[in-house]
């Protein structure tokens, strides 16, 4: 049985690259912004991958700051991507995304404490 990573997609780079080409083993991709897009835009943000970078980084900093060193963020306008060799670190990111999507107060709290240089 495959693990449920919804609303994200989990990537194991071994499926696409030769072992010697892999720097970071796993990736997590999130691009289902629709449910929050209007709210984030009303707050003055673009609502895409760069916005979610700020949101997730804020939540990780509060939840388990030590994970920051294990996460490699690679946002784009149309998607949020984070990579790590630690699959459990990506599960924590997934939990943060799910929590922010499920509860507008959690989302607002993350926005309020986000690093202004990361969130747009």
Backbone as XML, in Angstrom:
<?xml version="1.0"?>
<chain id="A" units="angstrom">
  <residue number="1" name="UNK">
    <atom name="N" x="0.838" y="-1.183" z="0.000"/>
    <atom name="CA" x="0.000" y="0.000" z="0.000"/>
    <atom name="C" x="0.882" y="1.246" z="0.000"/>
  </residue>
  <residue number="2" name="UNK">
    <atom name="N" x="0.569" y="2.167" z="-0.875"/>
    <atom name="CA" x="1.333" y="3.411" z="-0.978"/>
    <atom name="C" x="0.856" y="4.399" z="0.075"/>
  </residue>
  <residue number="3" name="UNK">
    <atom name="N" x="1.798" y="5.140" z="0.602"/>
    <atom name="CA" x="1.489" y="6.156" z="1.603"/>
    <atom name="C" x="0.743" y="7.328" z="0.947"/>
  </residue>
  <residue number="4" name="UNK">
    <atom name="N" x="-0.200" y="7.894" z="1.671"/>
    <atom name="CA" x="-0.981" y="9.020" z="1.168"/>
    <atom name="C" x="-0.262" y="10.333" z="1.482"/>
  </residue>
  <residue number="5" name="UNK">
    <atom name="N" x="0.159" y="11.020" z="0.448"/>
    <atom name="CA" x="0.846" y="12.308" z="0.590"/>
    <atom name="C" x="-0.051" y="13.466" z="0.164"/>
  </residue>
  <residue number="6" name="UNK">
    <atom name="N" x="-1.333" y="13.216" z="-0.034"/>
    <atom name="CA" x="-2.287" y="14.233" z="-0.465"/>
    <atom name="C" x="-2.304" y="15.395" z="0.525"/>
  </residue>
  <residue number="7" name="UNK">
    <atom name="N" x="-2.301" y="16.614" z="0.089"/>
    <atom name="CA" x="-2.495" y="17.159" z="-1.247"/>
    <atom name="C" x="-1.190" y="17.347" z="-2.026"/>
  </residue>
  <residue number="8" name="UNK">
    <atom name="N" x="-0.140" y="16.752" z="-1.536"/>
    <atom name="CA" x="1.172" y="16.879" z="-2.184"/>
    <atom name="C" x="1.480" y="15.632" z="-3.000"/>
  </residue>
  <residue number="9" name="UNK">
    <atom name="N" x="2.577" y="15.701" z="-3.694"/>
    <atom name="CA" x="3.111" y="14.532" z="-4.398"/>
    <atom name="C" x="4.509" y="14.265" z="-3.856"/>
  </residue>
  <residue number="10" name="UNK">
    <atom name="N" x="4.737" y="13.023" z="-3.533"/>
    <atom name="CA" x="6.033" y="12.585" z="-3.021"/>
    <atom name="C" x="6.869" y="12.071" z="-4.186"/>
  </residue>
  <residue number="11" name="UNK">
    <atom name="N" x="8.142" y="12.446" z="-4.193"/>
    <atom name="CA" x="9.048" y="12.033" z="-5.263"/>
    <atom name="C" x="10.245" y="11.309" z="-4.638"/>
  </residue>
  <residue number="12" name="UNK">
    <atom name="N" x="10.540" y="10.140" z="-5.161"/>
    <atom name="CA" x="11.771" y="9.435" z="-4.815"/>
    <atom name="C" x="12.667" y="9.547" z="-6.041"/>
  </residue>
  <residue number="13" name="UNK">
    <atom name="N" x="13.710" y="10.342" z="-5.935"/>
    <atom name="CA" x="14.546" y="10.625" z="-7.096"/>
    <atom name="C" x="15.284" y="9.394" z="-7.628"/>
  </residue>
  <residue number="14" name="UNK">
    <atom name="N" x="15.321" y="8.313" z="-6.848"/>
    <atom name="CA" x="15.933" y="7.074" z="-7.355"/>
    <atom name="C" x="15.161" y="6.518" z="-8.543"/>
  </residue>
  <residue number="15" name="UNK">
    <atom name="N" x="13.899" y="6.885" z="-8.648"/>
    <atom name="CA" x="13.087" y="6.414" z="-9.771"/>
    <atom name="C" x="13.465" y="7.103" z="-11.073"/>
  </residue>
  <residue number="16" name="UNK">
    <atom name="N" x="14.160" y="8.245" z="-10.984"/>
    <atom name="CA" x="14.449" y="9.052" z="-12.167"/>
    <atom name="C" x="15.936" y="9.250" z="-12.442"/>
  </residue>
  <residue number="17" name="UNK">
    <atom name="N" x="16.757" y="9.106" z="-11.419"/>
    <atom name="CA" x="18.177" y="9.416" z="-11.549"/>
    <atom name="C" x="19.034" y="8.232" z="-11.135"/>
  </residue>
  <residue number="18" name="UNK">
    <atom name="N" x="20.234" y="8.221" z="-11.641"/>
    <atom name="CA" x="21.213" y="7.226" z="-11.201"/>
    <atom name="C" x="21.649" y="7.578" z="-9.780"/>
  </residue>
  <residue number="19" name="UNK">
    <atom name="N" x="21.944" y="6.582" z="-8.989"/>
    <atom name="CA" x="22.314" y="6.771" z="-7.584"/>
    <atom name="C" x="23.416" y="7.821" z="-7.407"/>
  </residue>
  <residue number="20" name="UNK">
    <atom name="N" x="24.412" y="7.800" z="-8.268"/>
    <atom name="CA" x="25.536" y="8.737" z="-8.122"/>
    <atom name="C" x="25.155" y="10.184" z="-8.460"/>
  </residue>
  <residue number="21" name="UNK">
    <atom name="N" x="24.004" y="10.384" z="-9.105"/>
    <atom name="CA" x="23.546" y="11.732" z="-9.457"/>
    <atom name="C" x="22.629" y="12.339" z="-8.394"/>
  </residue>
  <residue number="22" name="UNK">
    <atom name="N" x="22.268" y="11.562" z="-7.401"/>
    <atom name="CA" x="21.309" y="12.027" z="-6.392"/>
    <atom name="C" x="22.053" y="12.737" z="-5.271"/>
  </residue>
  <residue number="23" name="UNK">
    <atom name="N" x="21.700" y="13.994" z="-5.066"/>
    <atom name="CA" x="22.257" y="14.767" z="-3.960"/>
    <atom name="C" x="21.294" y="14.709" z="-2.782"/>
  </residue>
  <residue number="24" name="UNK">
    <atom name="N" x="20.023" y="14.919" z="-3.046"/>
    <atom name="CA" x="18.970" y="14.831" z="-2.040"/>
    <atom name="C" x="17.967" y="13.800" z="-2.541"/>
  </residue>
  <residue number="25" name="UNK">
    <atom name="N" x="17.642" y="12.840" z="-1.727"/>
    <atom name="CA" x="16.919" y="11.648" z="-2.154"/>
    <atom name="C" x="15.448" y="11.857" z="-2.478"/>
  </residue>
  <residue number="26" name="UNK">
    <atom name="N" x="14.735" y="12.653" z="-1.655"/>
    <atom name="CA" x="13.281" y="12.744" z="-1.768"/>
    <atom name="C" x="12.837" y="14.181" z="-2.039"/>
  </residue>
  <residue number="27" name="UNK">
    <atom name="N" x="11.642" y="14.303" z="-2.591"/>
    <atom name="CA" x="11.048" y="15.614" z="-2.801"/>
    <atom name="C" x="9.570" y="15.591" z="-2.479"/>
  </residue>
  <residue number="28" name="UNK">
    <atom name="N" x="9.041" y="16.747" z="-2.134"/>
    <atom name="CA" x="7.622" y="16.920" z="-1.882"/>
    <atom name="C" x="7.166" y="18.113" z="-2.711"/>
  </residue>
  <residue number="29" name="UNK">
    <atom name="N" x="6.150" y="17.913" z="-3.528"/>
    <atom name="CA" x="5.655" y="18.934" z="-4.440"/>
    <atom name="C" x="4.220" y="19.277" z="-4.077"/>
  </residue>
  <residue number="30" name="UNK">
    <atom name="N" x="3.938" y="20.562" z="-3.948"/>
    <atom name="CA" x="2.593" y="21.039" z="-3.640"/>
    <atom name="C" x="2.232" y="22.129" z="-4.639"/>
  </residue>
  <residue number="31" name="UNK">
    <atom name="N" x="1.122" y="21.926" z="-5.346"/>
    <atom name="CA" x="0.673" y="22.939" z="-6.300"/>
    <atom name="C" x="-0.850" y="23.078" z="-6.330"/>
  </residue>
  <residue number="32" name="UNK">
    <atom name="N" x="-1.524" y="22.557" z="-5.331"/>
    <atom name="CA" x="-2.989" y="22.638" z="-5.228"/>
    <atom name="C" x="-3.361" y="23.855" z="-4.388"/>
  </residue>
  <residue number="33" name="UNK">
    <atom name="N" x="-3.137" y="25.046" z="-4.945"/>
    <atom name="CA" x="-3.314" y="26.287" z="-4.205"/>
    <atom name="C" x="-4.751" y="26.794" z="-4.200"/>
  </residue>
  <residue number="34" name="UNK">
    <atom name="N" x="-5.603" y="26.203" z="-5.014"/>
    <atom name="CA" x="-6.942" y="26.735" z="-5.257"/>
    <atom name="C" x="-7.741" y="27.094" z="-4.016"/>
  </residue>
  <residue number="35" name="UNK">
    <atom name="N" x="-7.705" y="26.250" z="-3.001"/>
    <atom name="CA" x="-8.549" y="26.479" z="-1.829"/>
    <atom name="C" x="-8.093" y="27.670" z="-0.994"/>
  </residue>
  <residue number="36" name="UNK">
    <atom name="N" x="-6.860" y="28.108" z="-1.157"/>
    <atom name="CA" x="-6.336" y="29.227" z="-0.368"/>
    <atom name="C" x="-5.982" y="30.443" z="-1.213"/>
  </residue>
  <residue number="37" name="UNK">
    <atom name="N" x="-6.025" y="30.295" z="-2.509"/>
    <atom name="CA" x="-5.566" y="31.345" z="-3.417"/>
    <atom name="C" x="-6.251" y="32.690" z="-3.152"/>
  </residue>
  <residue number="38" name="UNK">
    <atom name="N" x="-7.557" y="32.698" z="-3.106"/>
    <atom name="CA" x="-8.290" y="33.946" z="-2.924"/>
    <atom name="C" x="-7.960" y="34.582" z="-1.574"/>
  </residue>
  <residue number="39" name="UNK">
    <atom name="N" x="-7.919" y="33.778" z="-0.522"/>
    <atom name="CA" x="-7.591" y="34.295" z="0.806"/>
    <atom name="C" x="-6.186" y="34.903" z="0.813"/>
  </residue>
  <residue number="40" name="UNK">
    <atom name="N" x="-5.215" y="34.195" z="0.269"/>
    <atom name="CA" x="-3.840" y="34.698" z="0.269"/>
    <atom name="C" x="-3.709" y="35.962" z="-0.571"/>
  </residue>
  <residue number="41" name="UNK">
    <atom name="N" x="-4.376" y="36.005" z="-1.705"/>
    <atom name="CA" x="-4.347" y="37.209" z="-2.534"/>
    <atom name="C" x="-4.980" y="38.396" z="-1.801"/>
  </residue>
  <residue number="42" name="UNK">
    <atom name="N" x="-6.046" y="38.143" z="-1.029"/>
    <atom name="CA" x="-6.682" y="39.224" z="-0.262"/>
    <atom name="C" x="-5.754" y="39.771" z="0.819"/>
  </residue>
  <residue number="43" name="UNK">
    <atom name="N" x="-4.758" y="38.973" z="1.197"/>
    <atom name="CA" x="-3.763" y="39.391" z="2.182"/>
    <atom name="C" x="-2.568" y="40.083" z="1.519"/>
  </residue>
  <residue number="44" name="UNK">
    <atom name="N" x="-2.600" y="40.165" z="0.186"/>
    <atom name="CA" x="-1.532" y="40.843" z="-0.539"/>
    <atom name="C" x="-0.424" y="39.932" z="-1.033"/>
  </residue>
  <residue number="45" name="UNK">
    <atom name="N" x="-0.650" y="38.626" z="-0.998"/>
    <atom name="CA" x="0.354" y="37.663" z="-1.441"/>
    <atom name="C" x="-0.026" y="37.080" z="-2.796"/>
  </residue>
  <residue number="46" name="UNK">
    <atom name="N" x="0.958" y="36.532" z="-3.479"/>
    <atom name="CA" x="0.704" y="35.900" z="-4.774"/>
    <atom name="C" x="-0.082" y="34.600" z="-4.614"/>
  </residue>
  <residue number="47" name="UNK">
    <atom name="N" x="0.170" y="33.877" z="-3.537"/>
    <atom name="CA" x="-0.580" y="32.661" z="-3.254"/>
    <atom name="C" x="0.001" y="31.390" z="-3.832"/>
  </residue>
  <residue number="48" name="UNK">
    <atom name="N" x="1.138" y="31.486" z="-4.511"/>
    <atom name="CA" x="1.756" y="30.324" z="-5.129"/>
    <atom name="C" x="2.883" y="29.740" z="-4.291"/>
  </residue>
  <residue number="49" name="UNK">
    <atom name="N" x="3.850" y="29.177" z="-4.979"/>
    <atom name="CA" x="4.940" y="28.474" z="-4.318"/>
    <atom name="C" x="5.786" y="29.331" z="-3.399"/>
  </residue>
  <residue number="50" name="UNK">
    <atom name="N" x="6.019" y="30.584" z="-3.783"/>
    <atom name="CA" x="6.827" y="31.461" z="-2.927"/>
    <atom name="C" x="6.075" y="31.808" z="-1.647"/>
  </residue>
  <residue number="51" name="UNK">
    <atom name="N" x="4.778" y="31.990" z="-1.752"/>
    <atom name="CA" x="3.967" y="32.244" z="-0.562"/>
    <atom name="C" x="4.012" y="31.038" z="0.371"/>
  </residue>
  <residue number="52" name="UNK">
    <atom name="N" x="3.839" y="29.852" z="-0.221"/>
    <atom name="CA" x="3.842" y="28.641" z="0.599"/>
    <atom name="C" x="5.218" y="28.348" z="1.186"/>
  </residue>
  <residue number="53" name="UNK">
    <atom name="N" x="6.261" y="28.772" z="0.545"/>
    <atom name="CA" x="7.603" y="28.645" z="1.138"/>
    <atom name="C" x="7.624" y="29.386" z="2.470"/>
  </residue>
  <residue number="54" name="UNK">
    <atom name="N" x="7.160" y="30.621" z="2.474"/>
    <atom name="CA" x="7.136" y="31.400" z="3.709"/>
    <atom name="C" x="6.252" y="30.783" z="4.774"/>
  </residue>
  <residue number="55" name="UNK">
    <atom name="N" x="5.088" y="30.281" z="4.356"/>
    <atom name="CA" x="4.151" y="29.663" z="5.300"/>
    <atom name="C" x="4.774" y="28.419" z="5.934"/>
  </residue>
  <residue number="56" name="UNK">
    <atom name="N" x="5.308" y="27.535" z="5.097"/>
    <atom name="CA" x="5.878" y="26.280" z="5.606"/>
    <atom name="C" x="7.111" y="26.542" z="6.465"/>
  </residue>
  <residue number="57" name="UNK">
    <atom name="N" x="7.981" y="27.426" z="6.018"/>
    <atom name="CA" x="9.190" y="27.726" z="6.791"/>
    <atom name="C" x="8.816" y="28.257" z="8.174"/>
  </residue>
  <residue number="58" name="UNK">
    <atom name="N" x="7.796" y="29.107" z="8.235"/>
    <atom name="CA" x="7.318" y="29.646" z="9.503"/>
    <atom name="C" x="6.823" y="28.525" z="10.418"/>
  </residue>
  <residue number="59" name="UNK">
    <atom name="N" x="6.065" y="27.604" z="9.867"/>
    <atom name="CA" x="5.514" y="26.511" z="10.663"/>
    <atom name="C" x="6.598" y="25.542" z="11.126"/>
  </residue>
  <residue number="60" name="UNK">
    <atom name="N" x="7.555" y="25.256" z="10.262"/>
    <atom name="CA" x="8.663" y="24.360" z="10.633"/>
    <atom name="C" x="9.494" y="24.986" z="11.742"/>
  </residue>
  <residue number="61" name="UNK">
    <atom name="N" x="9.741" y="26.279" z="11.628"/>
    <atom name="CA" x="10.532" y="26.993" z="12.645"/>
    <atom name="C" x="9.889" y="26.842" z="14.017"/>
  </residue>
  <residue number="62" name="UNK">
    <atom name="N" x="8.553" y="26.890" z="14.081"/>
    <atom name="CA" x="7.839" y="26.749" z="15.352"/>
    <atom name="C" x="7.759" y="25.297" z="15.811"/>
  </residue>
  <residue number="63" name="UNK">
    <atom name="N" x="7.546" y="24.402" z="14.865"/>
    <atom name="CA" x="7.292" y="22.996" z="15.192"/>
    <atom name="C" x="8.570" y="22.241" z="15.561"/>
  </residue>
  <residue number="64" name="UNK">
    <atom name="N" x="9.608" y="22.406" z="14.750"/>
    <atom name="CA" x="10.864" y="21.677" z="14.977"/>
    <atom name="C" x="11.980" y="22.371" z="14.206"/>
  </residue>
  <residue number="65" name="UNK">
    <atom name="N" x="12.532" y="23.390" z="14.801"/>
    <atom name="CA" x="13.535" y="24.223" z="14.131"/>
    <atom name="C" x="14.739" y="23.416" z="13.649"/>
  </residue>
  <residue number="66" name="UNK">
    <atom name="N" x="15.035" y="22.306" z="14.297"/>
    <atom name="CA" x="16.180" y="21.479" z="13.892"/>
    <atom name="C" x="15.990" y="20.895" z="12.491"/>
  </residue>
  <residue number="67" name="UNK">
    <atom name="N" x="14.753" y="20.748" z="12.061"/>
    <atom name="CA" x="14.490" y="20.206" z="10.720"/>
    <atom name="C" x="14.928" y="21.153" z="9.614"/>
  </residue>
  <residue number="68" name="UNK">
    <atom name="N" x="15.016" y="22.421" z="9.942"/>
    <atom name="CA" x="15.374" y="23.424" z="8.927"/>
    <atom name="C" x="16.653" y="23.030" z="8.179"/>
  </residue>
  <residue number="69" name="UNK">
    <atom name="N" x="17.620" y="22.490" z="8.884"/>
    <atom name="CA" x="18.903" y="22.115" z="8.271"/>
    <atom name="C" x="18.757" y="20.943" z="7.305"/>
  </residue>
  <residue number="70" name="UNK">
    <atom name="N" x="17.679" y="20.176" z="7.435"/>
    <atom name="CA" x="17.478" y="19.002" z="6.587"/>
    <atom name="C" x="16.582" y="19.268" z="5.380"/>
  </residue>
  <residue number="71" name="UNK">
    <atom name="N" x="16.056" y="20.476" z="5.279"/>
    <atom name="CA" x="15.120" y="20.814" z="4.216"/>
    <atom name="C" x="15.769" y="21.762" z="3.215"/>
  </residue>
  <residue number="72" name="UNK">
    <atom name="N" x="15.559" y="21.485" z="1.955"/>
    <atom name="CA" x="16.088" y="22.312" z="0.869"/>
    <atom name="C" x="14.884" y="22.794" z="0.056"/>
  </residue>
  <residue number="73" name="UNK">
    <atom name="N" x="14.542" y="24.060" z="0.245"/>
    <atom name="CA" x="13.372" y="24.635" z="-0.417"/>
    <atom name="C" x="13.709" y="25.030" z="-1.846"/>
  </residue>
  <residue number="74" name="UNK">
    <atom name="N" x="12.753" y="24.792" z="-2.733"/>
    <atom name="CA" x="12.915" y="25.150" z="-4.147"/>
    <atom name="C" x="11.563" y="25.592" z="-4.713"/>
  </residue>
  <residue number="75" name="UNK">
    <atom name="N" x="11.048" y="26.739" z="-4.212"/>
    <atom name="CA" x="9.741" y="27.179" z="-4.683"/>
    <atom name="C" x="9.805" y="27.820" z="-6.061"/>
  </residue>
  <residue number="76" name="UNK">
    <atom name="N" x="8.695" y="27.783" z="-6.731"/>
    <atom name="CA" x="8.479" y="28.483" z="-7.998"/>
    <atom name="C" x="7.124" y="29.165" z="-7.875"/>
  </residue>
  <residue number="77" name="UNK">
    <atom name="N" x="6.790" y="30.010" z="-8.811"/>
    <atom name="CA" x="5.502" y="30.679" z="-8.764"/>
    <atom name="C" x="4.334" y="29.714" z="-8.808"/>
  </residue>
  <residue number="78" name="UNK">
    <atom name="N" x="4.475" y="28.640" z="-9.569"/>
    <atom name="CA" x="3.358" y="27.715" z="-9.772"/>
    <atom name="C" x="3.423" y="26.465" z="-8.900"/>
  </residue>
  <residue number="79" name="UNK">
    <atom name="N" x="4.459" y="26.348" z="-8.055"/>
    <atom name="CA" x="4.544" y="25.170" z="-7.194"/>
    <atom name="C" x="5.478" y="25.435" z="-6.024"/>
  </residue>
  <residue number="80" name="UNK">
    <atom name="N" x="5.242" y="24.683" z="-4.961"/>
    <atom name="CA" x="6.139" y="24.683" z="-3.814"/>
    <atom name="C" x="6.807" y="23.323" z="-3.786"/>
  </residue>
  <residue number="81" name="UNK">
    <atom name="N" x="8.121" y="23.319" z="-3.757"/>
    <atom name="CA" x="8.873" y="22.072" z="-3.712"/>
    <atom name="C" x="9.892" y="22.161" z="-2.589"/>
  </residue>
  <residue number="82" name="UNK">
    <atom name="N" x="10.021" y="21.078" z="-1.868"/>
    <atom name="CA" x="11.033" y="20.975" z="-0.823"/>
    <atom name="C" x="11.659" y="19.589" z="-0.945"/>
  </residue>
  <residue number="83" name="UNK">
    <atom name="N" x="12.963" y="19.546" z="-0.742"/>
    <atom name="CA" x="13.699" y="18.283" z="-0.877"/>
    <atom name="C" x="14.420" y="17.960" z="0.425"/>
  </residue>
  <residue number="84" name="UNK">
    <atom name="N" x="14.615" y="16.669" z="0.642"/>
    <atom name="CA" x="15.331" y="16.221" z="1.830"/>
    <atom name="C" x="15.724" y="14.759" z="1.651"/>
  </residue>
  <residue number="85" name="UNK">
    <atom name="N" x="16.782" y="14.380" z="2.303"/>
    <atom name="CA" x="17.132" y="12.958" z="2.364"/>
    <atom name="C" x="16.422" y="12.281" z="3.526"/>
  </residue>
  <residue number="86" name="UNK">
    <atom name="N" x="15.739" y="13.066" z="4.334"/>
    <atom name="CA" x="15.011" y="12.575" z="5.491"/>
    <atom name="C" x="13.515" y="12.562" z="5.172"/>
  </residue>
  <residue number="87" name="UNK">
    <atom name="N" x="12.978" y="11.400" z="4.933"/>
    <atom name="CA" x="11.568" y="11.266" z="4.580"/>
    <atom name="C" x="10.665" y="11.754" z="5.708"/>
  </residue>
  <residue number="88" name="UNK">
    <atom name="N" x="11.067" y="11.563" z="6.955"/>
    <atom name="CA" x="10.260" y="12.035" z="8.082"/>
    <atom name="C" x="10.190" y="13.556" z="8.123"/>
  </residue>
  <residue number="89" name="UNK">
    <atom name="N" x="11.236" y="14.229" z="7.704"/>
    <atom name="CA" x="11.207" y="15.691" z="7.630"/>
    <atom name="C" x="10.150" y="16.132" z="6.627"/>
  </residue>
  <residue number="90" name="UNK">
    <atom name="N" x="10.041" y="15.417" z="5.513"/>
    <atom name="CA" x="9.026" y="15.751" z="4.516"/>
    <atom name="C" x="7.623" y="15.438" z="5.027"/>
  </residue>
  <residue number="91" name="UNK">
    <atom name="N" x="7.484" y="14.425" z="5.855"/>
    <atom name="CA" x="6.184" y="14.146" z="6.471"/>
    <atom name="C" x="5.770" y="15.312" z="7.374"/>
  </residue>
  <residue number="92" name="UNK">
    <atom name="N" x="6.743" y="15.902" z="8.059"/>
    <atom name="CA" x="6.449" y="17.060" z="8.907"/>
    <atom name="C" x="5.994" y="18.238" z="8.057"/>
  </residue>
  <residue number="93" name="UNK">
    <atom name="N" x="6.640" y="18.452" z="6.909"/>
    <atom name="CA" x="6.208" y="19.504" z="5.988"/>
    <atom name="C" x="4.781" y="19.219" z="5.518"/>
  </residue>
  <residue number="94" name="UNK">
    <atom name="N" x="4.507" y="17.987" z="5.158"/>
    <atom name="CA" x="3.159" y="17.596" z="4.738"/>
    <atom name="C" x="2.147" y="17.899" z="5.835"/>
  </residue>
  <residue number="95" name="UNK">
    <atom name="N" x="2.474" y="17.568" z="7.078"/>
    <atom name="CA" x="1.569" y="17.849" z="8.201"/>
    <atom name="C" x="1.307" y="19.347" z="8.326"/>
  </residue>
  <residue number="96" name="UNK">
    <atom name="N" x="2.338" y="20.166" z="8.108"/>
    <atom name="CA" x="2.173" y="21.617" z="8.170"/>
    <atom name="C" x="1.239" y="22.108" z="7.073"/>
  </residue>
  <residue number="97" name="UNK">
    <atom name="N" x="1.437" y="21.628" z="5.867"/>
    <atom name="CA" x="0.578" y="22.037" z="4.749"/>
    <atom name="C" x="-0.863" y="21.621" z="5.015"/>
  </residue>
  <residue number="98" name="UNK">
    <atom name="N" x="-1.052" y="20.396" z="5.454"/>
    <atom name="CA" x="-2.407" y="19.920" z="5.746"/>
    <atom name="C" x="-3.062" y="20.769" z="6.836"/>
  </residue>
  <residue number="99" name="UNK">
    <atom name="N" x="-2.308" y="21.092" z="7.880"/>
    <atom name="CA" x="-2.856" y="21.893" z="8.978"/>
    <atom name="C" x="-3.247" y="23.291" z="8.502"/>
  </residue>
  <residue number="100" name="UNK">
    <atom name="N" x="-2.408" y="23.903" z="7.677"/>
    <atom name="CA" x="-2.698" y="25.244" z="7.170"/>
    <atom name="C" x="-3.912" y="25.235" z="6.240"/>
  </residue>
  <residue number="101" name="UNK">
    <atom name="N" x="-4.069" y="24.191" z="5.467"/>
    <atom name="CA" x="-5.227" y="24.080" z="4.576"/>
    <atom name="C" x="-6.515" y="23.828" z="5.353"/>
  </residue>
  <residue number="102" name="UNK">
    <atom name="N" x="-6.420" y="23.115" z="6.458"/>
    <atom name="CA" x="-7.602" y="22.716" z="7.220"/>
    <atom name="C" x="-8.109" y="23.790" z="8.172"/>
  </residue>
  <residue number="103" name="UNK">
    <atom name="N" x="-7.229" y="24.717" z="8.565"/>
    <atom name="CA" x="-7.591" y="25.664" z="9.620"/>
    <atom name="C" x="-7.066" y="27.055" z="9.269"/>
  </residue>
  <residue number="104" name="UNK">
    <atom name="N" x="-7.966" y="27.976" z="9.007"/>
    <atom name="CA" x="-7.550" y="29.325" z="8.604"/>
    <atom name="C" x="-6.784" y="30.050" z="9.703"/>
  </residue>
  <residue number="105" name="UNK">
    <atom name="N" x="-7.023" y="29.710" z="10.960"/>
    <atom name="CA" x="-6.262" y="30.333" z="12.051"/>
    <atom name="C" x="-4.812" y="29.864" z="12.046"/>
  </residue>
  <residue number="106" name="UNK">
    <atom name="N" x="-4.596" y="28.593" z="11.740"/>
    <atom name="CA" x="-3.231" y="28.071" z="11.618"/>
    <atom name="C" x="-2.533" y="28.762" z="10.458"/>
  </residue>
  <residue number="107" name="UNK">
    <atom name="N" x="-3.232" y="28.869" z="9.329"/>
    <atom name="CA" x="-2.670" y="29.541" z="8.156"/>
    <atom name="C" x="-2.323" y="30.988" z="8.489"/>
  </residue>
  <residue number="108" name="UNK">
    <atom name="N" x="-3.235" y="31.712" z="9.137"/>
    <atom name="CA" x="-2.980" y="33.108" z="9.479"/>
    <atom name="C" x="-1.815" y="33.239" z="10.451"/>
  </residue>
  <residue number="109" name="UNK">
    <atom name="N" x="-1.727" y="32.344" z="11.411"/>
    <atom name="CA" x="-0.609" y="32.371" z="12.357"/>
    <atom name="C" x="0.728" y="32.185" z="11.661"/>
  </residue>
  <residue number="110" name="UNK">
    <atom name="N" x="0.752" y="31.290" z="10.679"/>
    <atom name="CA" x="1.986" y="31.065" z="9.916"/>
    <atom name="C" x="2.344" y="32.292" z="9.097"/>
  </residue>
  <residue number="111" name="UNK">
    <atom name="N" x="1.342" y="32.921" z="8.506"/>
    <atom name="CA" x="1.578" y="34.143" z="7.732"/>
    <atom name="C" x="2.119" y="35.243" z="8.639"/>
  </residue>
  <residue number="112" name="UNK">
    <atom name="N" x="1.497" y="35.396" z="9.806"/>
    <atom name="CA" x="1.895" y="36.458" z="10.733"/>
    <atom name="C" x="3.325" y="36.309" z="11.221"/>
  </residue>
  <residue number="113" name="UNK">
    <atom name="N" x="3.813" y="35.079" z="11.325"/>
    <atom name="CA" x="5.179" y="34.868" z="11.825"/>
    <atom name="C" x="6.168" y="34.526" z="10.716"/>
  </residue>
  <residue number="114" name="UNK">
    <atom name="N" x="5.722" y="34.620" z="9.472"/>
    <atom name="CA" x="6.598" y="34.287" z="8.343"/>
    <atom name="C" x="7.700" y="35.339" z="8.171"/>
  </residue>
  <residue number="115" name="UNK">
    <atom name="N" x="8.831" y="34.880" z="7.704"/>
    <atom name="CA" x="9.942" y="35.763" z="7.360"/>
    <atom name="C" x="9.525" y="36.579" z="6.136"/>
  </residue>
  <residue number="116" name="UNK">
    <atom name="N" x="9.456" y="37.901" z="6.251"/>
    <atom name="CA" x="9.003" y="38.718" z="5.122"/>
    <atom name="C" x="9.849" y="38.563" z="3.868"/>
  </residue>
  <residue number="117" name="UNK">
    <atom name="N" x="11.090" y="38.140" z="4.024"/>
    <atom name="CA" x="11.943" y="37.966" z="2.840"/>
    <atom name="C" x="11.622" y="36.674" z="2.086"/>
  </residue>
  <residue number="118" name="UNK">
    <atom name="N" x="10.832" y="35.791" z="2.691"/>
    <atom name="CA" x="10.502" y="34.506" z="2.058"/>
    <atom name="C" x="9.103" y="34.484" z="1.468"/>
  </residue>
  <residue number="119" name="UNK">
    <atom name="N" x="8.181" y="35.167" z="2.098"/>
    <atom name="CA" x="6.772" y="35.073" z="1.686"/>
    <atom name="C" x="6.453" y="36.222" z="0.725"/>
  </residue>
  <residue number="120" name="UNK">
    <atom name="N" x="5.818" y="35.867" z="-0.389"/>
    <atom name="CA" x="5.394" y="36.923" z="-1.327"/>
    <atom name="C" x="4.073" y="36.583" z="-1.962"/>
  </residue>
</chain>
